[in-house]
Amino acid sequence: MRPATVLPPRTPRLGRGWYLAAVLSAVLAVGMCLLGWRQAEQADRIGANPVQVQGTVTQLSTGSGSYSSVTYRAGGQQHTAAALPLQDSAAVGDSVCLEHAADDAGAVRLCGDTYPQPAGVGLARASVPVAVVLFLLCVLRIVRHRRARAAQAARSGGGRVRTTVAFATEALADGMPAITHGKRSRRRRKGGRRALH
């Protein structure tokens, strides 16, 4: 009777959602890091040599998808700053105090603020750690799945070799009696012929 070979259970396939989550979390972490770095870089440039100007509110934020807008003149040119953290009581046409970098009029913030867009810095500080943790969890899950599949492939290969050896041994054992029996029969026939002569 042929020995039954029990193969190890197959490792379930890893869903594509893990790979997608790893990519998205990495992109989010990198994007938020760049946003925070940009805000910090502009804050340093403004703080190194600030120039105060007066700006005029031309638009207020009315909800998602819309930003406040403030126009100001610097170096004889008109500039526009968007998404500045204006006060809730601000109205279109109000005058606000701004500070811009002496070597870059586009780097501007409200007087007294540290960053041009403090909300962006806070968002980066909160989202980057979460994105990094999520990315590490996804990578750990993917690595464990790959190791499990590699171990299963190794065990399956060993089981196939053992099965082949067992089948070969069994076939050889089944054939030996027939070969031995044939040789014995021939010897007996030769002995009988000699006795008759």
Residue, then its C-alpha position, 0 to 999 in steps of 0.5 A: m500500500r502506498p504511503a499517503t503524503v500529507l502536504p502542508p496547508r496552502t498559504p492564502r494569497l495576500g490581498r492587493g489592498w496591503y500593497l496599495a495601502a503601503v504605497l499610499s501611506a508612503v506617498l502621504a508621509v513623503g508629501m506631508c514631510l515636504l509640506g512641513w519642510r516647505q513651511a519651515e524653510q519659508a519661516d526661516r527665510i522670513g525670520a532672517n530678514p522680515v519686511q512688513v507690508q500692508g495687505t488687503v483682504t480680497q477673498l474669504s474662505t467659504g468652505s472646503g475648496s475655497y481659500s482666503s486671498v490677500t493682495y499686497r505690494a512688494g518691490g513695486q509688484q502686486h502679489t497675492a497670498a492664499a490660505l493665510p489664517l485670517q481672523d474670523s472677524a475679517a472681511v473683504g477690504d480689511s487691511v492686514c499686516l504681513e511680513h515677507a522675506a527680503d529676498d523672496a516676496g512670495a514667502v509671506r506670513l501674517c505679522g506675529d505668526t511663525y509659519p505662513q500656514p500653521a494649519g499645514v504644519g499641524l497637519a504634517r505633524a499629525s499625519v506623518p507619524v500615522a502614515v509611517v506606522l501604517f507603512l511599517l505595518c503593511v511592509l511587515r505583513i507583506v514580508r511575513h506573507r512572503r516568508a510563509r510562502a517561501a517556507q511552504a514551497a520548501r516543505s512542498g518540494g521536500g514532500r514531493v521528493r519523499t513521495t517519489v522515493a517512496f514510490a520507487t522503493e515500493a515498485l522495487a519491492d513489488g518487482m523483487p519477488a517476481i524476479t526471484h521467483g523466475k530465477r528459482s523456477r529456471r533453476r528448478r527446471k534445469g535440475g529436473r532436466r538433469a535428473l531425467h537424463 
